[in-house]
Structure formats: C-alpha cells, structure tokens
C-alpha cells in the first residue's frame, strides 16, 4: 500500500465514492483515501472525465485571462471590469470587494 503524502501516517485505500461539488453539480469519482487523515486523491482519468462532463454542463468554464491598461485616478491606479464579467459576478457600483496580494499577483474577490 502507498503512504499518504499529506500526513505520512495513513495508507491510501481505493474508493469509488469521492464527492466533488462543482458549481452546484455533484460528481462521484474513484480514487484513493487516506485511512488516517481522510485526504482524498482522485485518479487522473476520473478527473479528466469530470472536467469534460462539467464543461458540457457549463459548470467548468475555460480560464479567463483579460488584459487591461491601468489609468491614473487621484493618487491611485484603476482598471475597468468588463460588463459581461460584471454581470456574471453580480457586481454593482458601491459593492465592497477584497483585494489581496499573492506573490506577484493580485486577487480580487467580490
């Protein structure tokens, strides 16, 4: 048996009941589960099947990467959020968002 990479104490046991929730859809996948910490590792083939099905359902969108130029506003910088993204995320003027710095990336969450 293989040892768990997370806790290094438990053994990985084959299971066929790993539950994944993606955008409100529930998927059941096969893989391995640690008998000590219960960490789950989904088989690569199962992962690909789940992604393909989720894409067909519209629950797994293609990654979105936008390029914008920064503009000056007062003493800070601003950028425009496109209308379609604004609608998808339910953003409105005055809505509070959080801005985090992760390494050299900026994460913006509604």
N, C-alpha and C positions, 0 to 999 in steps of 0.2 A: 504494500500500500504506500501511496505517496503521503508525505507530511504536508500539513497546511503551511503555506508561505506567509500567512498573516501571524498566527500565534505560535507556530513551530512546535506545538504540543499535540495537536489532534491529527487524526488520519483523515484523508479525503475519501468519502464514501459516495459511490454512484447513486444518483437520484434522478427522478423524472418528474419532479413537482416544484421546480423553481418558478416562483411567480414574479413576473415583470409587469409593471404598470407603465404604459406609455400613452400620454395624452388621453387618459380616461379608458383606454383599452387594456384588457388584461390578457397576458400571454403566459403560457406554461411551457417551460423549456427543460431540457435534460442537461445534466452536468454533474458537478461534484460538490459535496457539502462537508465542511469540517465537523467531525463529531465532538469537538471541544468548544470552538467559538461560534459555530454555525455560519461562518463565512461561506458564500456560495460562489462557484466558478462555473459559468455557463460554457458549454462546448462551442468552439468556433463555428462549426456547421450550424448549430442551433441559433447562434447569434445572427448569422447571415440570413437564415430563414425568417427570423423575427423581424429583422430590418426590412427585408423585401416585402413581407406582409404589411408591416406598419406603413411603408411608403405607399402601397396600393390603397390603404385606408386613409391616406393623407395625414397620418399621425407622425410621420418621420420626414419632415421637410429637408430639402437639401440645405447644406450650410449656407448662411447668408453672409457675404462679405461686401461691405459698401466702402466706397472711398469718398471722403468729403474734404473740403478745404476749410480750415479754421478762419474765422473772422474775428476782428477785434470789437469788443463791446465794453466801454468803460475801461477798467483795468484788467479785465479778464478776456478769455477766448470763448467763442461759441461755435457750434455747428448745428446744421439743420437736420432734423429727423424726417425722413420721407413720409408722405401721407399714408401709404399702404402699411408701413411698419407702425405708424401711429395708431391706425385703426386696429391692426392685429393685436397690439398690446394694450389697447384701451387707454391710450394716453390723451390727456386733455391739458389745456393751459392751466397752470397753477398746481398740477398734480406733483406731489413730492416723489423724488427718485433718490436712490442711493448711488453714490459714485465711489468705487474702490480702486486702489492701485494694486495690481498683482504683477510683481516684477516690473517689466516694461510695458505692461498692458493696462488698459483702463476698462473696468467692468461697470456697466450702468444697468441698474435693476429698478423696475417700477415698484 
